[in-house]
Amino acid sequence: FGLGYTLISPFISIFSGAFRAEQDIWDPTVVWITRHYTSEHLKSVIEMMDYWTTLGRTALIAIGSATLQMISCALAGYGFARYNFKGKALLFGIVILTIMVPPQVLMMPMYSTYRNLGLLDSVASFWVTALFGMGLRSGLFIFIYRQVFRALPSDLEDAASIDGCGHIGTYFRIMLPNAVTSMATVFLFSFIWHSTDYFTTSIMLPTKHTLMVSLSGLSSKLASLTGGTGQTTVTPLVMQSRLQAGSLLVVLPLIIVFVLCQRYFRAGIERTGLVG
């Protein structure tokens, strides 16, 4: 119960504060359950964050990158799992190394590369990286696919070969359908990490903000609201409720996606753990 409370209490606080009316904000007896509800905080934050534009841009980055990573990392993981070639151990060691290397170390070379290619401040910069298996946490996704494909029996490939199926046909018609749950897991992980990424998006998209970048600048925008006296018109407690409303708007799409896909997500995690 203590661990559950620790994990759930931030979400309860966000939902409670986002709809809390001003009279409840100043009432010390109101802690978790709000007595008077209002949508003014959400309306104000949606306008200040330019929510629908940033939501569309974030979805474009997250869905496109997650889809490309799901495809490219599956190919790489299948190659490491089912084929023997010279330098395989070394290359896979480099893949594992990319999991441990912080993205901040690689950011300057990536920034220079995309600037020279003319992809800076473009959504395509994330898609190109994901297409070639070097997207956000691609090393982890390749490792997941490798574990899944290694667990599949070689008899499947032998039977496909006897029936006249080549390497490409075996991959797409036999092996890949057996990794559908793992594909869902990789897609969800990639979608969530791209949606909540701040560091990479703030550098690669300096003028086109995503939800996380807009949320990070929300407090300064709220503090800059002034009346005729030159003083801020938003008190600290009201600012806190509006920041919670902004957090709710960022988290809500992720919760909806997880609720819709949780069955595949759980199945993929269980299967990956068994073969690991």
Accessible surface in RSA format (square Angstrom, percent):
REM  Atomic radii and reference values for relative SASA: ProtOr
REM  Chains: A
REM  Algorithm: Lee & Richards
REM  Probe-radius: 1.40
REM  Slices: 20
REM RES _ NUM      All-atoms   Total-Side   Main-Chain    Non-polar    All polar
REM                ABS   REL    ABS   REL    ABS   REL    ABS   REL    ABS   REL
RES PHE A   1   236.38 118.3 188.26 116.6  48.13 125.2 194.84 118.1  41.54 118.9
RES GLY A   2    53.13  65.5   0.00   N/A  53.13  65.5  42.29 116.1  10.84  24.3
RES LEU A   3   133.94  74.6 123.73  88.5  10.22  25.7 126.89  89.1   7.06  19.0
RES GLY A   4    29.19  36.0   0.00   N/A  29.19  36.0  26.19  71.9   3.00   6.7
RES TYR A   5   128.99  60.2 121.51  69.1   7.47  19.4 100.86  75.8  28.13  34.7
RES THR A   6    86.73  61.7  77.17  78.2   9.56  22.8  58.42  78.5  28.31  42.8
RES LEU A   7   112.21  62.5 104.26  74.6   7.95  20.0 106.76  75.0   5.45  14.7
RES ILE A   8    96.43  54.9  96.43  71.8   0.00   0.0  96.43  69.4   0.00   0.0
RES SER A   9    19.45  16.4  18.61  24.8   0.84   1.9   5.79  12.3  13.65  19.1
RES PRO A  10    68.31  49.8  60.88  55.5   7.42  27.0  67.96  56.1   0.35   2.2
RES PHE A  11    91.24  45.6  91.20  56.5   0.05   0.1  91.24  55.3   0.00   0.0
RES ILE A  12    75.11  42.7  70.65  52.6   4.46  10.8  74.45  53.6   0.66   1.8
RES SER A  13    36.89  31.2  33.96  45.3   2.92   6.7  16.18  34.5  20.70  29.0
RES ILE A  14    30.29  17.2  30.29  22.6   0.00   0.0  30.29  21.8   0.00   0.0
RES PHE A  15    86.10  43.1  81.58  50.5   4.52  11.8  81.75  49.6   4.36  12.5
RES SER A  16    13.55  11.4   4.76   6.4   8.79  20.2  13.07  27.8   0.48   0.7
RES GLY A  17     3.00   3.7   0.00   N/A   3.00   3.7   2.77   7.6   0.23   0.5
RES ALA A  18     0.00   0.0   0.00   0.0   0.00   0.0   0.00   0.0   0.00   0.0
RES PHE A  19    63.56  31.8  63.56  39.4   0.00   0.0  63.56  38.5   0.00   0.0
RES ARG A  20    34.08  14.3  34.08  17.4   0.00   0.0   1.51   2.1  32.57  19.7
RES ALA A  21     8.42   7.7   8.11  12.5   0.30   0.7   8.42  11.9   0.00   0.0
RES GLU A  22    99.56  57.2  94.43  71.4   5.13  12.2  26.77  51.8  72.79  59.4
RES GLN A  23   104.93  58.7  88.41  64.6  16.52  39.3  48.12 102.4  56.81  43.1
RES ASP A  24     3.29   2.3   2.55   2.5   0.74   1.7   0.00   0.0   3.29   3.3
RES ILE A  25    20.28  11.5   4.68   3.5  15.60  37.6   6.15   4.4  14.13  38.3
RES TRP A  26   132.94  53.3 109.71  53.1  23.22  54.5 107.76  57.5  25.18  40.9
RES ASP A  27    43.12  30.2  36.65  36.5   6.47  15.3  12.52  29.5  30.60  30.5
RES PRO A  28   121.07  88.2  90.36  82.4  30.71 111.6 103.90  85.8  17.17 106.7
RES THR A  29    93.29  66.4  68.62  69.6  24.67  58.8  72.73  97.7  20.56  31.1
RES VAL A  30    11.54   7.6   0.23   0.2  11.31  27.2   2.22   1.9   9.31  25.3
RES VAL A  31    96.90  63.8  81.66  73.9  15.24  36.7  84.96  73.8  11.95  32.4
RES TRP A  32    98.12  39.4  90.92  44.0   7.21  16.9  71.95  38.4  26.17  42.5
RES ILE A  33   141.65  80.6 129.95  96.8  11.70  28.2 133.80  96.4   7.84  21.3
RES THR A  34     6.26   4.5   0.66   0.7   5.60  13.3   0.59   0.8   5.67   8.6
RES ARG A  35   138.47  58.1 109.16  55.6  29.30  69.8  52.66  72.0  85.81  52.0
RES HIS A  36    87.55  47.8  83.66  58.1   3.89  10.0  58.27  60.1  29.28  34.1
RES TYR A  37   150.01  70.0 119.08  67.8  30.93  80.5  92.05  69.2  57.96  71.4
RES THR A  38    33.62  23.9  22.57  22.9  11.05  26.3  24.40  32.8   9.22  13.9
RES SER A  39    48.98  41.4  45.18  60.3   3.80   8.8  29.01  61.8  19.97  28.0
RES GLU A  40   100.73  57.8  99.52  75.3   1.21   2.9  39.93  77.2  60.79  49.6
RES HIS A  41     8.51   4.7   8.51   5.9   0.00   0.0   8.44   8.7   0.08   0.1
RES LEU A  42    25.80  14.4  25.80  18.5   0.00   0.0  25.80  18.1   0.00   0.0
RES LYS A  43   125.63  61.3 116.70  71.6   8.93  21.3  74.74  67.3  50.90  54.2
RES SER A  44    26.12  22.1  18.48  24.7   7.65  17.6  18.34  39.1   7.78  10.9
RES VAL A  45     0.00   0.0   0.00   0.0   0.00   0.0   0.00   0.0   0.00   0.0
RES ILE A  46    45.83  26.1  44.50  33.1   1.33   3.2  44.50  32.0   1.33   3.6
RES GLU A  47   142.97  82.1 122.22  92.5  20.75  49.4  47.17  91.2  95.80  78.2
RES MET A  48    36.69  19.0  22.76  15.1  13.93  33.2  29.24  24.9   7.45   9.9
RES MET A  49     2.65   1.4   0.37   0.2   2.28   5.4   0.80   0.7   1.85   2.5
RES ASP A  50    80.92  56.7  76.89  76.5   4.03   9.5  29.13  68.6  51.79  51.7
RES TYR A  51    10.11   4.7   8.97   5.1   1.14   3.0   3.33   2.5   6.78   8.4
RES TRP A  52   169.31  67.9 158.98  76.9  10.33  24.3 142.47  76.0  26.84  43.5
RES THR A  53    68.00  48.4  57.12  57.9  10.88  25.9  39.61  53.2  28.40  42.9
RES THR A  54     5.38   3.8   5.38   5.5   0.00   0.0   5.38   7.2   0.00   0.0
RES LEU A  55    41.45  23.1  41.45  29.7   0.00   0.0  41.45  29.1   0.00   0.0
RES GLY A  56    41.08  50.7   0.00   N/A  41.08  50.7  34.84  95.6   6.24  14.0
RES ARG A  57    52.18  21.9  45.73  23.3   6.45  15.4   9.51  13.0  42.67  25.9
RES THR A  58     5.72   4.1   5.46   5.5   0.26   0.6   5.62   7.6   0.10   0.1
RES ALA A  59    32.88  30.2  29.72  45.9   3.16   7.2  32.78  46.2   0.10   0.3
RES LEU A  60    95.36  53.1  90.85  65.0   4.50  11.3  94.33  66.3   1.02   2.7
RES ILE A  61     1.80   1.0   1.80   1.3   0.00   0.0   1.80   1.3   0.00   0.0
RES ALA A  62     0.07   0.1   0.07   0.1   0.00   0.0   0.07   0.1   0.00   0.0
RES ILE A  63    87.55  49.8  87.55  65.2   0.00   0.0  87.55  63.0   0.00   0.0
RES GLY A  64    18.55  22.9   0.00   N/A  18.55  22.9  17.37  47.7   1.18   2.6
RES SER A  65     0.00   0.0   0.00   0.0   0.00   0.0   0.00   0.0   0.00   0.0
RES ALA A  66     0.00   0.0   0.00   0.0   0.00   0.0   0.00   0.0   0.00   0.0
RES THR A  67    47.75  34.0  47.75  48.4   0.00   0.0  39.65  53.3   8.10  12.2
RES LEU A  68    44.25  24.6  44.15  31.6   0.10   0.2  44.25  31.1   0.00   0.0
RES GLN A  69     0.00   0.0   0.00   0.0   0.00   0.0   0.00   0.0   0.00   0.0
RES MET A  70    34.09  17.7  34.09  22.6   0.00   0.0  27.35  23.3   6.74   8.9
RES ILE A  71    90.33  51.4  87.59  65.3   2.74   6.6  90.23  65.0   0.11   0.3
RES SER A  72    14.87  12.6   9.01  12.0   5.86  13.5  10.67  22.7   4.19   5.9
RES CYS A  73     0.01   0.0   0.00   0.0   0.01   0.0   0.01   0.0   0.00   0.0
RES ALA A  74     1.15   1.1   1.15   1.8   0.00   0.0   1.15   1.6   0.00   0.0
RES LEU A  75    94.65  52.7  86.04  61.6   8.62  21.7  86.40  60.7   8.25  22.2
RES ALA A  76    34.93  32.1  22.07  34.1  12.86  29.3  33.60  47.3   1.33   3.5
RES GLY A  77     0.00   0.0   0.00   N/A   0.00   0.0   0.00   0.0   0.00   0.0
RES TYR A  78    12.59   5.9  12.59   7.2   0.00   0.0  10.65   8.0   1.94   2.4
RES GLY A  79    19.71  24.3   0.00   N/A  19.71  24.3  19.56  53.7   0.15   0.3
RES PHE A  80    20.39  10.2  18.77  11.6   1.62   4.2  18.77  11.4   1.62   4.6
RES ALA A  81    17.70  16.3   0.00   0.0  17.70  40.3   0.17   0.2  17.53  46.4
RES ARG A  82    46.27  19.4  15.22   7.8  31.05  73.9   8.17  11.2  38.09  23.1
RES TYR A  83    80.81  37.7  78.21  44.5   2.60   6.8  73.46  55.2   7.35   9.1
RES ASN A  84   140.52  96.9 108.72 105.1  31.81  76.6  32.52  78.3 108.01 104.4
RES PHE A  85    87.49  43.8  65.38  40.5  22.11  57.5  77.47  47.0  10.02  28.7
RES LYS A  86   206.01 100.5 174.08 106.8  31.93  76.0 126.06 113.5  79.95  85.2
RES GLY A  87    34.75  42.9   0.00   N/A  34.75  42.9  25.75  70.7   9.00  20.2
RES LYS A  88    48.22  23.5  46.53  28.6   1.69   4.0  28.93  26.0  19.29  20.5
RES ALA A  89    88.48  81.4  69.14 106.7  19.34  44.0  76.73 108.1  11.75  31.1
RES LEU A  90   126.32  70.4 117.87  84.3   8.45  21.2 124.33  87.3   2.00   5.4
RES LEU A  91    85.25  47.5  84.14  60.2   1.11   2.8  84.14  59.1   1.11   3.0
RES PHE A  92    29.09  14.6  29.09  18.0   0.00   0.0  29.09  17.6   0.00   0.0
RES GLY A  93    37.32  46.0   0.00   N/A  37.32  46.0  30.55  83.8   6.77  15.2
RES ILE A  94    85.80  48.8  84.70  63.1   1.10   2.7  85.36  61.5   0.44   1.2
RES VAL A  95    22.30  14.7  21.16  19.2   1.13   2.7  22.30  19.4   0.00   0.0
RES ILE A  96    50.89  29.0  50.89  37.9   0.00   0.0  50.89  36.6   0.00   0.0
RES LEU A  97    92.46  51.5  92.14  65.9   0.32   0.8  92.30  64.8   0.16   0.4
RES THR A  98    47.42  33.7  31.70  32.1  15.72  37.5  30.08  40.4  17.34  26.2
RES ILE A  99    73.40  41.8  46.11  34.4  27.28  65.8  50.64  36.5  22.76  61.8
RES MET A 100   132.29  68.5 104.36  69.1  27.93  66.5  71.21  60.5  61.07  80.9
RES VAL A 101    41.70  27.4  32.09  29.1   9.61  23.2  33.76  29.3   7.94  21.5
RES PRO A 102    69.79  50.9  64.24  58.6   5.55  20.2  69.79  57.6   0.00   0.0
RES PRO A 103    61.26  44.6  56.89  51.9   4.37  15.9  60.80  50.2   0.46   2.8
RES GLN A 104    99.42  55.6  85.47  62.5  13.96  33.2  40.62  86.5  58.80  44.6
RES VAL A 105    95.63  62.9  75.61  68.5  20.01  48.2  82.80  71.9  12.83  34.8
RES LEU A 106    70.08  39.0  70.08  50.1   0.00   0.0  70.08  49.2   0.00   0.0
RES MET A 107     6.62   3.4   6.62   4.4   0.00   0.0   6.62   5.6   0.00   0.0
RES MET A 108   131.47  68.1 130.91  86.6   0.56   1.3 103.29  87.8  28.19  37.3
RES PRO A 109    78.66  57.3  69.52  63.4   9.14  33.2  77.77  64.2   0.90   5.6
RES MET A 110    54.17  28.1  51.59  34.1   2.58   6.1  38.26  32.5  15.91  21.1
RES TYR A 111    59.85  27.9  59.85  34.1   0.00   0.0  26.44  19.9  33.41  41.2
RES SER A 112    38.79  32.8  38.79  51.8   0.00   0.0  20.46  43.6  18.33  25.7
RES THR A 113    70.28  50.0  66.79  67.7   3.49   8.3  44.89  60.3  25.39  38.4
RES TYR A 114    16.63   7.8  16.63   9.5   0.00   0.0   7.11   5.3   9.52  11.7
RES ARG A 115   136.31  57.2 122.00  62.2  14.31  34.1  40.79  55.7  95.51  57.9
RES ASN A 116   121.37  83.7  84.12  81.3  37.25  89.7  31.26  75.2  90.10  87.1
RES LEU A 117   112.24  62.5  84.88  60.7  27.37  68.8  88.83  62.4  23.41  63.0
RES GLY A 118    61.46  75.8   0.00   N/A  61.46  75.8  33.73  92.6  27.73  62.1
RES LEU A 119    39.57  22.0  39.57  28.3   0.00   0.0  39.57  27.8   0.00   0.0
RES LEU A 120    41.64  23.2  26.47  18.9  15.17  38.1  26.47  18.6  15.17  40.8
RES ASP A 121    34.14  23.9  29.96  29.8   4.18   9.9  15.11  35.6  19.04  19.0
RES SER A 122    32.27  27.3  31.63  42.2   0.64   1.5  15.08  32.1  17.19  24.1
RES VAL A 123    20.37  13.4  18.09  16.4   2.28   5.5  18.09  15.7   2.28   6.2
RES ALA A 124    29.93  27.5  28.58  44.1   1.35   3.1  28.58  40.2   1.35   3.6
RES SER A 125     1.93   1.6   0.59   0.8   1.34   3.1   0.46   1.0   1.46   2.1
RES PHE A 126    16.00   8.0  11.86   7.3   4.14  10.8  14.84   9.0   1.16   3.3
RES TRP A 127    82.50  33.1  81.81  39.6   0.69   1.6  82.24  43.9   0.26   0.4
RES VAL A 128    48.57  32.0  47.83  43.3   0.75   1.8  48.53  42.2   0.04   0.1
RES THR A 129    17.71  12.6  13.45  13.6   4.26  10.2  16.59  22.3   1.12   1.7
RES ALA A 130     0.02   0.0   0.02   0.0   0.00   0.0   0.02   0.0   0.00   0.0
RES LEU A 131    93.48  52.1  84.86  60.7   8.62  21.7  84.86  59.6   8.62  23.2
RES PHE A 132   151.74  75.9 125.19  77.5  26.54  69.1 131.83  79.9  19.91  57.0
RES GLY A 133    11.95  14.7   0.00   N/A  11.95  14.7   6.57  18.0   5.38  12.0
RES MET A 134   105.61  54.7  96.69  64.0   8.92  21.2  74.11  63.0  31.51  41.7
RES GLY A 135    12.18  15.0   0.00   N/A  12.18  15.0   3.77  10.4   8.40  18.8
RES LEU A 136    31.57  17.6  22.47  16.1   9.10  22.9  27.23  19.1   4.34  11.7
RES ARG A 137   116.44  48.9 100.47  51.2  15.98  38.0  31.07  42.5  85.37  51.7
RES SER A 138     4.08   3.4   2.55   3.4   1.53   3.5   2.55   5.4   1.53   2.1
RES GLY A 139     6.34   7.8   0.00   N/A   6.34   7.8   1.37   3.8   4.97  11.1
RES LEU A 140    52.94  29.5  52.94  37.9   0.00   0.0  52.94  37.2   0.00   0.0
RES PHE A 141     0.00   0.0   0.00   0.0   0.00   0.0   0.00   0.0   0.00   0.0
RES ILE A 142    11.52   6.6  11.52   8.6   0.00   0.0  11.52   8.3   0.00   0.0
RES PHE A 143    68.46  34.3  68.46  42.4   0.00   0.0  68.46  41.5   0.00   0.0
RES ILE A 144    13.50   7.7  13.50  10.1   0.00   0.0  13.50   9.7   0.00   0.0
RES TYR A 145     0.00   0.0   0.00   0.0   0.00   0.0   0.00   0.0   0.00   0.0
RES ARG A 146    40.11  16.8  40.11  20.4   0.00   0.0   0.00   0.0  40.11  24.3
RES GLN A 147    18.82  10.5  17.46  12.8   1.37   3.3   1.61   3.4  17.21  13.1
RES VAL A 148     0.47   0.3   0.08   0.1   0.40   1.0   0.12   0.1   0.36   1.0
RES PHE A 149     0.00   0.0   0.00   0.0   0.00   0.0   0.00   0.0   0.00   0.0
RES ARG A 150   133.36  56.0 108.85  55.5  24.51  58.4  18.40  25.1 114.96  69.7
RES ALA A 151    53.65  49.3  17.59  27.1  36.06  82.0  29.33  41.3  24.31  64.4
RES LEU A 152    14.26   7.9  10.45   7.5   3.81   9.6  10.51   7.4   3.75  10.1
RES PRO A 153    74.20  54.1  63.72  58.1  10.48  38.1  74.20  61.3   0.00   0.0
RES SER A 154    64.76  54.7  59.28  79.1   5.48  12.6  31.26  66.6  33.50  46.9
RES ASP A 155   101.00  70.7  97.93  97.5   3.07   7.3  30.13  70.9  70.87  70.7
RES LEU A 156    60.81  33.9  58.20  41.6   2.60   6.5  59.13  41.5   1.68   4.5
RES GLU A 157    40.72  23.4  37.87  28.7   2.85   6.8  17.23  33.3  23.49  19.2
RES ASP A 158    79.71  55.8  76.88  76.5   2.83   6.7  24.93  58.7  54.78  54.6
RES ALA A 159    52.81  48.6  48.30  74.5   4.51  10.3  51.89  73.1   0.92   2.4
RES ALA A 160     6.77   6.2   0.97   1.5   5.80  13.2   6.14   8.7   0.63   1.7
RES SER A 161    74.92  63.3  60.70  81.0  14.22  32.8  23.01  49.0  51.91  72.7
RES ILE A 162   149.28  84.9 117.75  87.7  31.52  76.0 125.27  90.2  24.00  65.1
RES ASP A 163   122.78  86.0  85.38  85.0  37.41  88.5  30.48  71.7  92.30  92.1
RES GLY A 164    68.85  84.9   0.00   N/A  68.85  84.9  36.19  99.3  32.65  73.1
RES CYS A 165    30.53  23.1  15.74  17.6  14.78  34.7  16.71  42.3  13.82  14.9
RES GLY A 166    46.04  56.8   0.00   N/A  46.04  56.8  38.03 104.4   8.02  18.0
RES HIS A 167   135.10  73.8 127.58  88.7   7.51  19.2  89.25  92.0  45.84  53.3
RES ILE A 168   133.01  75.7 128.58  95.8   4.43  10.7 131.72  94.8   1.29   3.5
RES GLY A 169    19.65  24.2   0.00   N/A  19.65  24.2  16.30  44.7   3.35   7.5
RES THR A 170     8.73   6.2   8.73   8.8   0.00   0.0   4.64   6.2   4.09   6.2
RES TYR A 171    11.49   5.4  11.49   6.5   0.00   0.0   8.86   6.7   2.63   3.2
RES PHE A 172   113.95  57.0 100.98  62.5  12.97  33.8 100.98  61.2  12.97  37.1
RES ARG A 173   182.12  76.5 161.09  82.1  21.03  50.1  47.97  65.6 134.15  81.3
RES ILE A 174    52.17  29.7  49.66  37.0   2.51   6.0  51.61  37.2   0.55   1.5
RES MET A 175     0.00   0.0   0.00   0.0   0.00   0.0   0.00   0.0   0.00   0.0
RES LEU A 176    30.71  17.1  30.41  21.8   0.30   0.7  30.47  21.4   0.24   0.6
RES PRO A 177    70.32  51.2  51.96  47.4  18.36  66.7  55.58  45.9  14.73  91.6
RES ASN A 178    53.47  36.9  48.23  46.6   5.24  12.6   5.59  13.4  47.89  46.3
RES ALA A 179     0.00   0.0   0.00   0.0   0.00   0.0   0.00   0.0   0.00   0.0
RES VAL A 180    78.68  51.8  77.33  70.0   1.35   3.3  77.33  67.2   1.35   3.7
RES THR A 181    33.51  23.8  33.18  33.6   0.33   0.8  32.64  43.8   0.87   1.3
RES SER A 182     0.00   0.0   0.00   0.0   0.00   0.0   0.00   0.0   0.00   0.0
RES MET A 183    34.29  17.8  34.29  22.7   0.00   0.0  31.16  26.5   3.13   4.2
RES ALA A 184    23.45  21.6  15.58  24.0   7.87  17.9  22.61  31.8   0.83   2.2
RES THR A 185     0.50   0.4   0.50   0.5   0.00   0.0   0.50   0.7   0.00   0.0
RES VAL A 186     0.00   0.0   0.00   0.0   0.00   0.0   0.00   0.0   0.00   0.0
RES PHE A 187    48.80  24.4  48.80  30.2   0.00   0.0  48.80  29.6   0.00   0.0
RES LEU A 188     1.68   0.9   1.68   1.2   0.00   0.0   1.68   1.2   0.00   0.0
RES PHE A 189    47.07  23.6  47.07  29.2   0.00   0.0  47.07  28.5   0.00   0.0
RES SER A 190     0.26   0.2   0.00   0.0   0.26   0.6   0.26   0.6   0.00   0.0
RES PHE A 191    16.91   8.5  16.91  10.5   0.00   0.0  16.91  10.3   0.00   0.0
RES ILE A 192    51.34  29.2  51.34  38.2   0.00   0.0  51.34  37.0   0.00   0.0
RES TRP A 193    60.03  24.1  58.28  28.2   1.75   4.1  35.49  18.9  24.54  39.8
RES HIS A 194    10.42   5.7   6.72   4.7   3.69   9.5   3.33   3.4   7.09   8.3
RES SER A 195    10.02   8.5   7.65  10.2   2.37   5.5   5.89  12.5   4.13   5.8
RES THR A 196    49.26  35.0  38.07  38.6  11.20  26.7  27.20  36.5  22.07  33.4
RES ASP A 197    21.44  15.0  14.66  14.6   6.78  16.0   6.94  16.3  14.50  14.5
RES TYR A 198   102.22  47.7  98.93  56.3   3.29   8.6  60.64  45.6  41.57  51.3
RES PHE A 199    65.49  32.8  63.73  39.5   1.76   4.6  63.82  38.7   1.68   4.8
RES THR A 200    15.23  10.8  15.23  15.4   0.00   0.0  12.73  17.1   2.50   3.8
RES THR A 201     1.98   1.4   1.48   1.5   0.51   1.2   1.48   2.0   0.51   0.8
RES SER A 202    34.37  29.0  18.77  25.1  15.60  35.9  13.84  29.5  20.54  28.8
RES ILE A 203    53.00  30.2  46.54  34.7   6.45  15.6  50.94  36.7   2.05   5.6
RES MET A 204     3.09   1.6   3.09   2.0   0.00   0.0   3.09   2.6   0.00   0.0
RES LEU A 205     1.61   0.9   0.01   0.0   1.59   4.0   0.01   0.0   1.59   4.3
RES PRO A 206    69.11  50.4  46.80  42.7  22.31  81.1  49.71  41.0  19.39 120.5
RES THR A 207   102.89  73.2  72.95  74.0  29.94  71.4  70.66  94.9  32.23  48.7
RES LYS A 208    84.75  41.3  83.07  51.0   1.68   4.0  41.75  37.6  42.99  45.8
RES HIS A 209    77.37  42.3  75.08  52.2   2.30   5.9  47.42  48.9  29.96  34.9
RES THR A 210     3.73   2.7   3.57   3.6   0.17   0.4   3.31   4.4   0.42   0.6
RES LEU A 211     5.98   3.3   5.98   4.3   0.00   0.0   5.98   4.2   0.00   0.0
RES MET A 212    45.86  23.7  44.93  29.7   0.93   2.2  41.43  35.2   4.43   5.9
RES VAL A 213    19.28  12.7  16.26  14.7   3.02   7.3  16.26  14.1   3.02   8.2
RES SER A 214     5.90   5.0   2.76   3.7   3.14   7.2   2.88   6.1   3.02   4.2
RES LEU A 215    34.43  19.2  29.31  21.0   5.12  12.9  29.31  20.6   5.12  13.8
RES SER A 216    62.91  53.2  30.38  40.5  32.53  74.9  36.70  78.2  26.21  36.7
RES GLY A 217    23.81  29.4   0.00   N/A  23.81  29.4  23.62  64.8   0.19   0.4
RES LEU A 218     0.23   0.1   0.15   0.1   0.09   0.2   0.23   0.2   0.00   0.0
RES SER A 219    46.36  39.2  45.22  60.4   1.14   2.6  22.23  47.3  24.13  33.8
RES SER A 220    71.57  60.5  59.72  79.7  11.85  27.3  53.49 113.9  18.08  25.3
RES LYS A 221    85.84  41.9  83.13  51.0   2.71   6.5  60.68  54.6  25.16  26.8
RES LEU A 222     0.00   0.0   0.00   0.0   0.00   0.0   0.00   0.0   0.00   0.0
RES ALA A 223    52.64  48.4  40.58  62.6  12.06  27.4  41.06  57.8  11.58  30.7
RES SER A 224    76.28  64.5  52.43  70.0  23.85  54.9  46.64  99.3  29.64  41.5
RES LEU A 225    66.36  37.0  63.94  45.7   2.42   6.1  66.36  46.6   0.00   0.0
RES THR A 226    78.09  55.5  48.52  49.2  29.57  70.5  21.24  28.5  56.84  85.9
RES GLY A 227    32.68  40.3   0.00   N/A  32.68  40.3  22.45  61.6  10.23  22.9
RES GLY A 228    93.90 115.8   0.00   N/A  93.90 115.8  45.25 124.2  48.65 109.0
RES THR A 229   119.66  85.1  85.50  86.7  34.16  81.4  84.51 113.5  35.15  53.1
RES GLY A 230    54.71  67.5   0.00   N/A  54.71  67.5  30.35  83.3  24.36  54.6
RES GLN A 231   132.06  73.8 126.17  92.2   5.89  14.0  36.68  78.1  95.38  72.3
RES THR A 232    73.35  52.2  51.08  51.8  22.27  53.1  51.08  68.6  22.27  33.7
RES THR A 233    88.06  62.6  53.20  53.9  34.86  83.1  51.14  68.7  36.92  55.8
RES VAL A 234     7.85   5.2   4.94   4.5   2.91   7.0   6.11   5.3   1.74   4.7
RES THR A 235    51.07  36.3  47.95  48.6   3.12   7.4  50.71  68.1   0.36   0.5
RES PRO A 236   110.14  80.3 101.89  92.9   8.24  30.0 104.40  86.2   5.73  35.6
RES LEU A 237    73.28  40.8  71.42  51.1   1.86   4.7  71.42  50.2   1.86   5.0
RES VAL A 238    13.68   9.0  13.68  12.4   0.00   0.0  13.68  11.9   0.00   0.0
RES MET A 239    37.89  19.6  37.89  25.1   0.00   0.0  14.88  12.7  23.01  30.5
RES GLN A 240    94.59  52.9  92.63  67.7   1.96   4.7  28.89  61.5  65.70  49.8
RES SER A 241     6.30   5.3   6.30   8.4   0.00   0.0   0.00   0.0   6.30   8.8
RES ARG A 242    46.58  19.6  46.58  23.7   0.00   0.0   0.00   0.0  46.58  28.2
RES LEU A 243    53.31  29.7  52.92  37.9   0.39   1.0  53.19  37.4   0.12   0.3
RES GLN A 244    28.84  16.1  27.83  20.3   1.01   2.4  13.23  28.2  15.61  11.8
RES ALA A 245     0.00   0.0   0.00   0.0   0.00   0.0   0.00   0.0   0.00   0.0
RES GLY A 246     0.00   0.0   0.00   N/A   0.00   0.0   0.00   0.0   0.00   0.0
RES SER A 247    27.61  23.3  27.26  36.4   0.36   0.8   7.61  16.2  20.00  28.0
RES LEU A 248     6.32   3.5   6.32   4.5   0.00   0.0   6.32   4.4   0.00   0.0
RES LEU A 249    14.28   8.0  14.28  10.2   0.00   0.0  14.28  10.0   0.00   0.0
RES VAL A 250     8.46   5.6   6.41   5.8   2.04   4.9   6.41   5.6   2.04   5.5
RES VAL A 251    35.04  23.1  35.04  31.7   0.00   0.0  35.04  30.4   0.00   0.0
RES LEU A 252    68.42  38.1  68.42  49.0   0.00   0.0  68.42  48.1   0.00   0.0
RES PRO A 253    29.61  21.6  26.14  23.8   3.47  12.6  29.36  24.2   0.25   1.6
RES LEU A 254    24.57  13.7  22.84  16.3   1.73   4.3  23.16  16.3   1.41   3.8
RES ILE A 255    57.19  32.5  54.43  40.5   2.77   6.7  57.17  41.2   0.03   0.1
RES ILE A 256    90.04  51.2  87.61  65.3   2.43   5.9  89.98  64.8   0.06   0.2
RES VAL A 257    34.10  22.4  33.27  30.1   0.83   2.0  34.10  29.6   0.00   0.0
RES PHE A 258    79.63  39.8  79.40  49.2   0.23   0.6  79.54  48.2   0.10   0.3
RES VAL A 259    84.91  55.9  76.03  68.8   8.88  21.4  76.03  66.1   8.88  24.1
RES LEU A 260   134.89  75.1 107.57  77.0  27.32  68.7 110.61  77.7  24.27  65.3
RES CYS A 261    37.84  28.6  37.84  42.2   0.00   0.0   1.75   4.4  36.09  38.9
RES GLN A 262    65.58  36.7  65.48  47.9   0.10   0.2   6.30  13.4  59.27  45.0
RES ARG A 263   151.10  63.4 148.64  75.8   2.47   5.9  64.00  87.5  87.10  52.8
RES TYR A 264    89.47  41.8  89.02  50.6   0.45   1.2  57.08  42.9  32.40  39.9
RES PHE A 265    37.38  18.7  37.38  23.1   0.00   0.0  37.38  22.7   0.00   0.0
RES ARG A 266   124.36  52.2 121.94  62.2   2.43   5.8  54.94  75.1  69.43  42.1
RES ALA A 267    37.18  34.2  30.86  47.6   6.32  14.4  33.66  47.4   3.52   9.3
RES GLY A 268     0.00   0.0   0.00   N/A   0.00   0.0   0.00   0.0   0.00   0.0
RES ILE A 269    75.43  42.9  72.47  54.0   2.96   7.1  72.52  52.2   2.91   7.9
RES GLU A 270   112.92  64.8 103.89  78.6   9.03  21.5  44.14  85.4  68.78  56.2
RES ARG A 271    72.54  30.5  70.69  36.0   1.85   4.4  28.17  38.5  44.38  26.9
RES THR A 272    22.47  16.0  21.55  21.9   0.91   2.2  21.52  28.9   0.95   1.4
RES GLY A 273    57.08  70.4   0.00   N/A  57.08  70.4  38.10 104.5  18.98  42.5
RES LEU A 274   155.98  86.9 124.24  88.9  31.73  79.8 127.30  89.4  28.68  77.2
RES VAL A 275    46.20  30.4  16.53  15.0  29.67  71.5  24.50  21.3  21.70  58.8
RES GLY A 276    74.95  92.4   0.00   N/A  74.95  92.4  32.20  88.4  42.74  95.7
END  Absolute sums over single chains surface
CHAIN  1 A    15177.7      12609.8       2567.9      10590.6       4587.1
END  Absolute sums over all chains
TOTAL         15177.7      12609.8       2567.9      10590.6       4587.1
